[in-house]
Amino acid sequence: LAAIGLRSVAYYGLFTFIPLWEVAHGHSKSYGTVLLSCVLFGGAFGTLCMGPLADRYPHRVMLAVTMAVTPVLILLFVLTGGVTSAIAIVLAGATTVSSFGLTTIMGQEYLPTRIATSSGLTVGFAMGLGGVAAVLLGVVADSVDLRAALLVVAFAPVLGVLVALKLPGDDRARTRLEPVGAVD
């Protein structure tokens, strides 16, 4: 839940501040909205890529990798401009959103007799923590500036990596299914 909450800080923080950041840097509101849409499309693409990767590699490793890459991409967005910034934030959307399904499955694996409870905790409760954090990030943005808020957004997944690496290992057997009636 802590890893999901920290990832959600990045997710909701980006959705809160990308349009404001772009307007503050001389772009139009519509550019900020288009960029936000591209972040969502990046997330959809990342989700499609994560499925096969999560079938091949341990879940906690995949979670840690996505959370480790996300801060670098957010920092590129904040510290650069132009095309580099736009590409970085779309890729940050891909890495952030790609692990949503993964963490839902992990929760169900950790609580196999409580599938509905684990789904509620991973999708509802832990994701909601990111929404609450967005309010606090707004306070940081108002008190300091948008850059400081986005730096906090970038830092949250770093903590998430540490949490993800402490999760129990992925010990389940990964076997390939053979067609029914296969003859040797």
C-alpha positions in Angstrom: 0.0 0.0 0.0 2.9 2.3 0.7 4.5 1.7 -2.7 1.1 2.3 -4.4 0.5 5.5 -2.3 3.9 6.9 -3.3 3.4 6.1 -6.9 0.0 7.8 -6.7 1.7 10.9 -5.4 3.6 11.1 -8.6 0.4 10.3 -10.7 -1.8 12.9 -9.1 0.9 15.4 -8.8 1.6 15.2 -12.5 -2.0 15.6 -13.4 -2.4 18.5 -11.0 0.7 20.4 -12.1 1.5 19.7 -15.7 -1.0 22.2 -17.2 0.0 24.8 -14.6 3.7 24.2 -15.3 3.2 24.7 -19.0 1.2 27.9 -18.6 3.8 29.2 -16.2 6.4 28.6 -18.9 4.6 30.6 -21.6 2.5 27.8 -23.2 -1.2 27.9 -23.7 -3.7 26.1 -21.5 -4.6 24.0 -24.5 -1.0 22.9 -24.9 -0.9 21.8 -21.2 -4.1 19.9 -21.8 -2.7 18.2 -24.9 0.4 17.3 -23.1 -1.7 15.8 -20.3 -3.6 13.8 -22.9 -0.3 12.5 -24.3 0.7 11.5 -20.7 -2.5 9.4 -20.6 -1.7 7.8 -24.0 1.8 7.1 -22.8 0.2 5.4 -19.7 -2.0 3.3 -21.9 1.0 2.2 -24.0 3.0 1.5 -20.8 0.2 -0.7 -19.5 0.2 -2.7 -22.7 3.9 -3.2 -22.4 3.9 -4.0 -18.7 1.6 -7.1 -19.1 4.1 -9.2 -21.0 7.0 -7.9 -19.0 5.2 -8.8 -15.7 4.5 -12.3 -17.0 8.3 -12.7 -17.7 10.0 -10.9 -14.7 9.3 -10.8 -11.0 6.5 -8.3 -10.1 8.4 -6.5 -7.4 11.4 -6.0 -9.7 9.1 -4.6 -12.4 7.5 -2.3 -9.8 10.8 -1.1 -8.5 12.2 -0.5 -12.1 9.2 1.6 -13.1 9.4 3.6 -9.9 13.1 4.1 -10.3 12.8 5.4 -13.8 9.9 7.8 -13.1 11.8 10.3 -11.0 14.5 10.7 -13.7 11.8 11.4 -16.3 10.0 13.9 -14.0 13.3 15.7 -13.4 14.0 15.9 -17.1 10.5 17.4 -17.5 11.2 20.0 -14.9 14.8 20.8 -15.7 14.6 20.8 -19.5 12.3 22.3 -22.0 10.9 21.8 -25.5 10.7 18.4 -27.1 12.9 16.7 -24.5 10.6 17.9 -21.7 7.5 16.7 -23.5 9.0 13.3 -24.4 10.2 12.8 -20.8 6.8 13.5 -19.3 5.0 11.2 -21.7 7.4 8.5 -20.8 6.9 9.3 -17.1 3.2 8.7 -17.7 4.0 5.4 -19.2 6.2 4.3 -16.3 3.7 5.6 -13.7 0.5 4.2 -15.1 2.0 0.9 -16.3 2.3 -0.4 -12.8 -1.4 0.1 -11.9 -2.5 -3.3 -13.1 0.7 -4.8 -11.7 0.1 -3.6 -8.2 -3.5 -4.8 -8.3 -2.3 -8.3 -9.2 0.4 -8.1 -6.5 -2.2 -7.2 -3.9 -4.3 -10.2 -5.0 -1.2 -12.5 -4.8 -0.4 -11.2 -1.3 -4.0 -11.7 -0.2 -5.2 -14.7 -2.3 -8.2 -15.5 -0.1 -9.3 -11.8 0.0 -9.3 -10.7 -3.7 -12.0 -8.1 -3.3 -10.4 -6.6 -0.2 -7.0 -6.4 -1.8 -8.5 -4.8 -4.9 -10.3 -2.2 -2.8 -7.1 -1.5 -0.9 -4.8 -1.2 -3.9 -7.2 0.6 -6.3 -9.3 2.6 -3.8 -7.5 3.3 -0.6 -3.8 3.5 -1.7 -4.7 5.4 -4.9 -6.7 7.8 -2.8 -3.7 8.6 -0.7 -2.2 10.2 -3.9 -5.2 12.4 -4.2 -4.9 13.6 -0.7 -1.2 14.2 -1.3 -2.1 16.4 -4.3 -3.8 18.8 -1.8 -0.7 19.0 0.2 1.4 19.4 -2.9 -0.9 22.4 -3.7 0.1 23.9 -0.4 3.8 23.5 -1.4 3.2 25.0 -4.8 1.4 28.0 -3.2 3.9 28.4 -0.4 7.1 27.9 -2.4 6.5 27.4 -6.2 5.5 24.9 -8.8 9.0 23.7 -9.2 9.3 22.7 -5.6 6.0 20.8 -5.8 7.2 18.9 -8.9 10.4 18.1 -7.2 8.4 16.5 -4.3 6.4 14.7 -7.0 9.7 13.3 -8.4 11.0 12.3 -5.0 7.9 10.2 -4.0 8.7 7.3 -6.3 12.3 7.2 -5.0 10.8 6.2 -1.6 8.5 3.9 -3.5 11.5 2.0 -4.9 12.8 1.4 -1.4 9.4 0.1 -0.3 9.0 -2.1 -3.4 12.4 -3.7 -2.9 11.3 -4.7 0.7 8.2 -6.5 -0.6 8.1 -10.3 -0.4 9.7 -12.1 -3.4 7.8 -13.4 -6.4 8.1 -17.1 -5.8 5.3 -18.4 -7.9 6.3 -20.8 -10.7 6.1 -19.3 -14.1 5.3 -22.2 -16.4 4.1 -22.3 -20.0 0.8 -24.0 -20.6 0.8 -26.8 -23.0 -2.1 -27.4 -25.4 -4.6 -29.9 -24.2 -4.0 -33.3 -25.8 -0.4 -32.6 -26.8 1.4 -35.8 -27.7 5.1 -36.4 -27.3 
